[in-house]
Amino acid sequence: MTSGSTSASWTSTTARSFSAPVVFLNHSCDPNALRSGVKVFARRRIRRGEEITIDYRLNAFSGEPFRCHCGTTACTGIVVNSFFALPESRQREYLPYAPRFIKQEYRRLNSAKR
């Protein structure tokens, strides 16, 4: 893993348990890409040689915290691994890329607010 990654340690066994592109995408609190299924979309312009990063919370629902060392100005050091821990504005931005179960829960929660 690179210097901007989380503190997880990866082994060849771990890598085999995931399919591409997940193995190659590290977390960032201010990612330059978004993953939807196996497709990866640029969130902003990505410079040649720049690491491609995603926000793990886009596809997460567990709520388990993890230590983050991404170094962005948006990083708080501890990330709650849940789409619903994201700020409302980020939830709206990520929603088109979210898995179906997250979209369904988002709609359910927002209809309850009305």
VENMOJO-V734955 format. One record per residue. SS is DSSP state (H for helix, E for strand, C for the rest). PSI is psi in whole degrees, 0 to 359 (* if undefined). D_CENTER is the distance of its C-alpha to the mean C-alpha in Angstrom with 1 decimal. Layout:
BEGIN
SS|PSI|D_CENTER / SS|PSI|D_CENTER
END
This chain:
BEGIN
C|155|15.8 / C|176|16.3 / C|337|17.1 / C|15|13.7 / C|174|11.9 / C|175|11.5 / C|8|14.9 / C|146|14.5 / C|134|17.4 / C|138|17.4 / C|172|20.6 / H|329|22.0 / H|316|22.1 / H|314|18.4 / H|323|17.6 / H|335|20.0 / C|351|18.3 / C|153|15.3 / C|155|15.9 / C|146|15.1 / C|4|12.8 / H|320|10.4 / H|330|12.9 / H|3|12.8 / C|117|9.2 / E|161|8.4 / E|147|5.8 / C|143|7.1 / C|344|7.7 / C|73|9.2 / C|159|7.7 / C|358|10.5 / E|164|9.0 / E|140|7.3 / E|133|7.7 / E|108|10.2 / C|234|12.1 / C|1|13.3 / E|144|13.3 / E|131|11.4 / E|137|12.3 / E|132|13.0 / C|334|11.9 / C|177|14.8 / C|134|17.5 / C|120|16.6 / C|150|19.6 / C|131|21.3 / C|351|20.4 / C|138|17.1 / C|136|14.3 / C|126|11.6 / E|153|8.1 / E|166|4.6 / C|111|2.1 / H|336|2.2 / H|341|4.1 / H|324|4.5 / H|18|6.4 / C|149|7.6 / C|356|11.1 / C|327|12.8 / C|4|12.8 / E|132|13.3 / E|151|13.0 / E|153|12.2 / E|133|13.6 / C|141|11.7 / C|32|13.9 / C|333|12.0 / C|5|15.0 / C|163|13.9 / C|338|16.1 / C|351|13.3 / C|131|12.7 / C|355|14.6 / C|325|14.6 / E|127|13.6 / E|130|10.3 / E|117|10.9 / E|73|8.4 / C|135|9.1 / H|322|8.4 / H|357|12.0 / H|349|11.6 / C|153|10.2 / C|150|13.3 / H|317|15.1 / H|321|14.9 / H|324|11.1 / H|315|11.3 / H|321|14.0 / H|317|12.4 / H|337|9.4 / H|317|12.0 / H|339|13.6 / H|352|10.7 / C|153|10.0 / C|160|11.9 / H|316|15.5 / H|327|15.5 / H|316|12.9 / H|317|15.1 / H|316|18.2 / H|322|17.3 / H|312|16.4 / H|316|19.8 / H|312|21.6 / H|320|20.5 / H|332|21.3 / H|330|24.6 / H|334|25.6 / H|340|25.3 / C|*|28.0
END
